[in-house]
Amino acid sequence: MTSFGQDRRQSILPAPRGREKSAVKSALDLLAQWYRNPDRFDSFNRYLATKGLELAVRLLVVSSLTTVIIAMTLLRFSDAGVHNHVTSVVNAVIIAVTVAVIVLFCLLPEITRRWSYFFVVYCEVGVFVGVFLNSDPFIGLIQCVLFALIGGYIAYFHNARLQAVHIALSIVVLALVGRKVADYADPALATALCLIIATAIVVVPFACQFVLSLLGSDAESSDVDPLTGLLNRRGLQRAVVELGATGHASSKSSYVVAIVDVDSFKSVNDSHGHEEGDLVLRQIADRLRWCGSENALFARFGGDEFVLVDMIDTGAAPAFEDKLRRHLRIDDRDPAVTTSVGVAITSAQWSAIISDEELTELFRVADTSMYRAKAGGGNQVVMCEEKP
């Protein structure tokens, strides 16, 4: 396995013991954790890319949309389906937009988070409108099952807050359609069917997302530094492989590695205590995030050493250096907290595959540059363009 930077001794402190939580309190804590979890769109897409499953997922979505188109088309020829000129036109519009979405799914080189949100909104609106187009409300009630599919998509790609909004909207629509069914036929039957469909709409997506959240948190906990929330050494080793697999950069981009060391960090701990030192580390971690792109990787290797791995366009090195100089210094402290930063940039253009040897060399050059910055008195950035 690649060893990035110089190994440093790290101490692991035991977690403080506390009172045993009740089952209810533990469940509520897990629910709160689930609700606060960030969107998993990027991490899940990286996972799909590393497993070669991106095409399979696209085909699954396209197949589902195609089935919806066939069903909507058949309803145009049913007495229980669309029943007048207005509903026929709306039905045709939904079919046409769905065809356009399928074409986009097939042609887009990359499914972005923004596009994914658009897709969710389109599905919500399409199902919301579609269930009220039929002359027989039972058909609309059956169509509400599609909300469960949307919830399943959200469970894998997005966060709990979006899921909560989706479930609330689904239940409102289901109640409205159920009321029409109760007036149209049998209230007891309408209630029974609504309960069955509500179970599918609520329980299946919620259970999927909740379990995935727990599994993801457990899987990621060994890759994340608990103090700063950044990746640790092991997590970065895993993530750089996924970063290359996603191919988020243009052909004119280069890998960049920055290694950051806090100047005179021991004096902060000695003078102000370890709690203040931990606060400084968290502040540096937050500021490091300002220096990278949305696809950058940020890590803490233990102690006061941080790492940024990113891709920058050709000619963007001066702007990147300026970001590091401006953000990785905390002036609102006495004395100010400064950093020594070493940067290595590949002169070769970016490719989707970078070898362990190339990455190791980039980290070696960045590490050497960081020590040059520290030997020069600190509070500076030393850049080096390296041919891996």
C-alpha positions in Angstrom: 0.0 0.0 0.0 1.2 3.5 -0.8 2.7 5.4 2.1 2.0 9.1 1.8 4.4 11.5 3.5 6.5 10.6 6.5 5.1 8.2 9.1 4.6 9.9 12.4 3.9 8.4 15.8 0.3 8.9 16.9 -1.2 8.2 20.3 -4.8 6.9 20.6 -6.7 7.9 23.7 -9.5 5.7 25.0 -13.0 7.2 24.6 -14.4 8.5 27.9 -16.9 6.3 29.6 -20.4 7.6 30.2 -23.7 6.3 31.4 -25.4 3.6 29.4 -28.0 5.1 27.2 -31.6 3.8 27.2 -32.9 2.0 24.1 -35.2 5.0 23.3 -32.4 7.5 23.7 -30.1 5.5 21.5 -32.7 5.2 18.8 -33.4 8.9 18.9 -29.7 9.6 18.7 -29.4 7.4 15.6 -32.4 9.1 14.1 -30.8 12.5 14.7 -27.5 11.3 13.2 -29.4 9.9 10.2 -31.2 13.2 9.7 -28.0 15.3 9.9 -25.9 13.2 7.6 -24.7 15.0 4.5 -25.7 14.1 1.0 -24.0 10.9 -0.2 -24.2 11.7 -3.9 -20.5 12.1 -4.5 -19.4 9.2 -2.3 -21.9 6.8 -3.7 -21.0 7.8 -7.3 -17.4 7.2 -6.5 -18.2 3.8 -5.2 -20.2 2.9 -8.3 -17.3 4.1 -10.5 -14.8 2.0 -8.7 -17.0 -1.1 -9.1 -17.8 -0.3 -12.8 -21.5 0.0 -12.0 -22.3 3.5 -13.4 -23.7 2.2 -16.7 -25.8 -0.5 -14.9 -27.4 2.2 -12.7 -28.1 4.4 -15.7 -29.7 1.4 -17.5 -31.8 0.7 -14.4 -33.1 4.3 -14.3 -33.7 4.4 -18.0 -35.6 1.0 -17.9 -37.8 2.4 -15.1 -38.6 5.5 -17.0 -39.3 3.5 -20.1 -41.8 1.4 -18.2 -43.5 4.6 -17.0 -43.8 5.8 -20.6 -45.4 2.5 -21.7 -47.9 2.6 -18.9 -48.8 6.3 -19.5 -49.2 5.5 -23.2 -51.5 2.6 -22.5 -53.7 4.7 -20.3 -54.5 6.9 -23.3 -56.4 3.9 -24.7 -58.2 2.9 -21.5 -61.7 4.1 -20.5 -60.3 4.3 -16.9 -57.4 6.4 -18.0 -57.2 9.9 -19.5 -60.8 10.9 -20.3 -60.8 14.4 -21.9 -58.8 16.8 -24.1 -57.0 18.5 -21.1 -55.9 15.3 -19.4 -54.9 13.8 -22.8 -52.6 16.8 -23.5 -51.1 16.7 -20.0 -50.5 13.0 -20.4 -48.7 13.6 -23.7 -46.5 16.3 -22.1 -45.5 14.0 -19.3 -44.6 11.3 -21.9 -42.6 13.8 -24.0 -40.6 15.2 -21.0 -39.9 11.6 -19.8 -38.5 10.8 -23.2 -36.3 13.9 -23.0 -35.0 12.8 -19.6 -34.2 9.4 -20.9 -32.2 11.0 -23.8 -30.3 13.2 -21.3 -29.5 10.2 -19.1 -28.1 8.4 -22.1 -26.1 11.4 -23.4 -24.8 13.2 -20.4 -21.1 12.3 -19.8 -21.5 12.8 -16.1 -24.6 12.9 -13.8 -24.0 15.9 -11.4 -25.6 16.5 -8.1 -27.6 19.4 -9.6 -28.9 17.2 -12.4 -29.8 14.5 -9.9 -31.8 17.0 -7.8 -33.6 18.1 -11.0 -34.4 14.5 -11.8 -36.0 14.0 -8.3 -38.1 17.2 -8.7 -39.2 16.1 -12.2 -40.3 12.7 -10.8 -42.1 14.2 -7.9 -44.0 16.7 -10.1 -44.7 14.1 -12.8 -46.2 11.5 -10.4 -48.1 14.3 -8.5 -49.8 15.4 -11.8 -50.1 12.0 -13.3 -52.2 10.4 -10.5 -55.0 12.9 -11.0 -55.4 12.5 -14.8 -57.4 9.3 -14.8 -61.2 9.0 -14.8 -61.0 6.1 -12.3 -59.3 7.3 -9.1 -58.2 3.7 -8.4 -55.7 4.0 -11.2 -54.3 7.1 -9.5 -54.1 5.3 -6.2 -52.0 2.5 -7.9 -49.7 5.1 -9.5 -48.8 6.4 -6.1 -46.6 3.3 -5.7 -44.2 5.2 -8.0 -43.4 7.4 -4.9 -41.7 4.4 -3.4 -39.3 4.2 -6.3 -38.4 7.9 -6.0 -37.8 7.4 -2.3 -35.5 4.5 -3.1 -33.5 6.6 -5.4 -33.2 9.4 -2.8 -32.2 6.8 -0.2 -29.1 5.9 -2.2 -28.1 9.2 -3.6 -29.3 12.0 -1.3 -29.9 13.0 2.2 -32.5 12.4 4.9 -33.9 15.9 4.7 -34.8 15.5 1.0 -36.3 12.1 1.9 -38.5 13.7 4.7 -39.8 16.2 2.2 -40.5 13.5 -0.3 -42.4 11.3 2.2 -44.5 14.3 3.4 -45.5 15.2 -0.2 -46.2 11.5 -1.0 -48.5 11.1 1.9 -50.4 14.3 1.1 -51.0 13.1 -2.5 -51.9 9.7 -1.3 -54.5 11.1 1.1 -56.0 13.3 -1.7 -56.3 10.4 -4.1 -57.6 8.1 -1.3 -60.3 10.6 -0.5 -61.4 10.5 -4.2 -61.5 6.7 -4.1 -63.6 6.7 -0.9 -66.1 9.0 -2.6 -66.0 7.0 -5.8 -66.4 3.6 -4.3 -65.8 2.0 -0.8 -64.3 4.1 2.0 -63.1 0.9 3.8 -61.4 -0.4 0.7 -59.8 3.0 0.0 -58.4 3.2 3.5 -57.0 -0.4 3.3 -55.3 0.3 0.0 -53.9 3.7 1.2 -52.4 2.0 4.3 -50.7 -0.6 2.1 -49.3 1.9 -0.3 -48.3 4.3 2.5 -46.3 1.4 4.0 -44.4 1.0 0.7 -43.9 4.8 0.4 -42.7 5.4 3.9 -41.1 2.2 5.3 -39.1 0.9 2.3 -37.2 4.2 1.5 -36.8 5.1 5.1 -35.5 1.7 6.1 -33.1 1.6 3.1 -31.7 5.1 3.8 -31.5 4.6 7.6 -29.6 1.3 7.3 -27.4 2.7 4.5 -26.6 5.7 6.8 -25.6 3.4 9.6 -23.5 1.2 7.4 -21.9 4.2 5.7 -21.1 5.8 9.0 -19.5 2.6 10.4 -17.6 2.1 7.1 -16.3 5.6 7.0 -15.5 5.9 10.7 -12.2 4.1 10.2 -11.3 6.5 7.4 -12.1 9.8 9.1 -10.2 11.8 11.7 -12.6 12.2 14.6 -11.3 15.6 15.7 -11.5 17.5 12.4 -13.8 15.3 10.3 -11.2 15.1 7.5 -9.9 11.9 6.1 -7.1 10.1 7.9 -4.1 8.5 6.2 -6.0 5.3 5.4 -9.0 7.2 4.2 -6.9 9.3 1.8 -5.2 6.3 0.4 -8.6 4.8 -0.5 -10.1 8.1 -1.7 -7.3 9.1 -4.1 -8.1 5.9 -6.1 -11.7 6.8 -6.2 -10.9 10.4 -7.2 -9.0 9.2 -10.3 -11.8 6.8 -11.1 -14.5 9.5 -11.2 -12.8 11.5 -13.9 -14.0 14.9 -12.7 -11.2 16.9 -14.4 -10.6 18.1 -17.9 -7.7 16.9 -20.0 -5.9 20.2 -19.2 -5.9 19.5 -15.5 -3.0 18.3 -13.3 -2.9 16.6 -9.9 -1.8 18.8 -7.0 -0.7 17.7 -3.5 -0.3 20.2 -0.7 1.1 19.2 2.7 0.5 21.7 5.5 2.2 21.8 8.9 1.2 24.2 11.7 4.2 26.3 12.8 5.2 26.1 16.4 2.1 24.1 17.3 3.7 22.6 20.4 3.9 26.1 21.9 0.1 26.5 21.4 -0.5 23.4 23.5 2.1 24.3 26.1 0.9 27.9 26.5 -2.9 27.5 26.1 -3.6 23.8 26.7 -4.6 20.9 24.5 -8.3 22.1 24.2 -7.0 25.3 22.6 -4.7 23.3 20.4 -7.6 21.1 19.2 -9.5 24.3 18.4 -6.6 25.5 16.2 -6.5 22.2 14.4 -10.2 22.4 13.7 -9.9 25.9 12.4 -7.0 24.9 10.1 -9.1 22.0 8.8 -12.0 24.4 8.0 -9.7 26.8 6.3 -8.1 24.0 4.3 -11.5 23.2 2.8 -11.6 26.7 1.4 -8.5 26.1 -0.6 -9.8 23.2 -2.8 -12.4 22.5 -5.4 -15.7 20.7 -4.7 -14.0 17.4 -5.7 -10.8 17.9 -3.6 -9.7 15.5 -0.8 -8.7 16.8 2.6 -6.9 14.8 5.2 -5.2 15.0 8.6 -2.3 12.7 9.0 -2.2 13.1 12.8 -0.6 15.7 14.9 -0.5 19.1 13.1 0.0 17.8 9.5 -2.7 18.2 6.9 -2.9 17.2 3.2 -4.9 18.4 0.3 -5.2 16.5 -3.0 -6.9 18.2 -5.9 -6.8 18.8 -9.6 -6.2 22.3 -11.0 -6.3 23.6 -14.6 -3.1 24.5 -16.4 -2.0 28.0 -15.4 -4.1 28.0 -12.1 -1.0 27.4 -9.9 -0.6 31.1 -8.9 -4.3 31.4 -7.8 -4.0 28.1 -5.9 -0.9 29.4 -4.1 -2.7 32.6 -3.2 -5.6 30.7 -1.7 -3.1 28.8 0.5 -1.4 31.9 1.6 -4.6 33.8 2.5 -6.6 31.0 4.2 -4.0 28.9 6.1 -3.1 31.7 8.5 -5.2 32.6 11.6 -4.7 36.2 12.4 -7.4 36.7 15.1 -5.2 35.0 17.7 -2.2 36.2 19.8 0.2 35.2 18.5 -1.1 34.5 15.0 -1.1 30.9 13.9 0.9 30.3 10.7 1.6 27.3 8.5 4.4 25.9 6.4 3.0 24.5 3.1 4.7 22.4 0.5 3.0 21.9 -2.9 3.8 19.5 -5.7 2.0 19.8 -9.1 2.3 17.3 -11.9 3.5 19.0 -15.1 1.8 16.2 -17.1 -1.8 16.6 -18.1 -4.4 14.7 -15.9 -5.4 11.2 -16.8 -8.0 9.0 -15.1 -5.4 6.6 -13.9 -2.4 7.6 -11.7 -0.1 5.0 -10.3 1.0 4.5 -6.7 4.5 5.4 -7.8 3.4 8.7 -9.2 1.4 9.5 -6.2 4.2 8.5 -3.8 6.6 10.8 -5.7 4.1 13.7 -5.6 3.8 13.3 -1.8 7.5 13.0 -1.4 8.1 16.3 -3.3 5.3 18.1 -1.4 6.7 16.8 1.9 10.2 18.0 0.9 8.8 21.4 -0.1 7.0 21.7 3.2 10.2 21.1 5.2 11.9 23.8 3.0 9.1 26.2 3.9 9.6 25.4 7.6 13.4 25.7 7.4 12.9 29.1 5.8 11.2 30.4 8.9 7.6 29.1 8.3 4.6 31.1 7.3 5.2 30.5 3.6 4.2 28.3 0.6 6.9 26.5 -1.4 5.7 25.3 -4.8 7.3 22.7 -6.9 6.3 21.3 -10.3 7.2 17.7 -10.5 7.2 15.2 -13.4 6.0 12.0 -11.9 
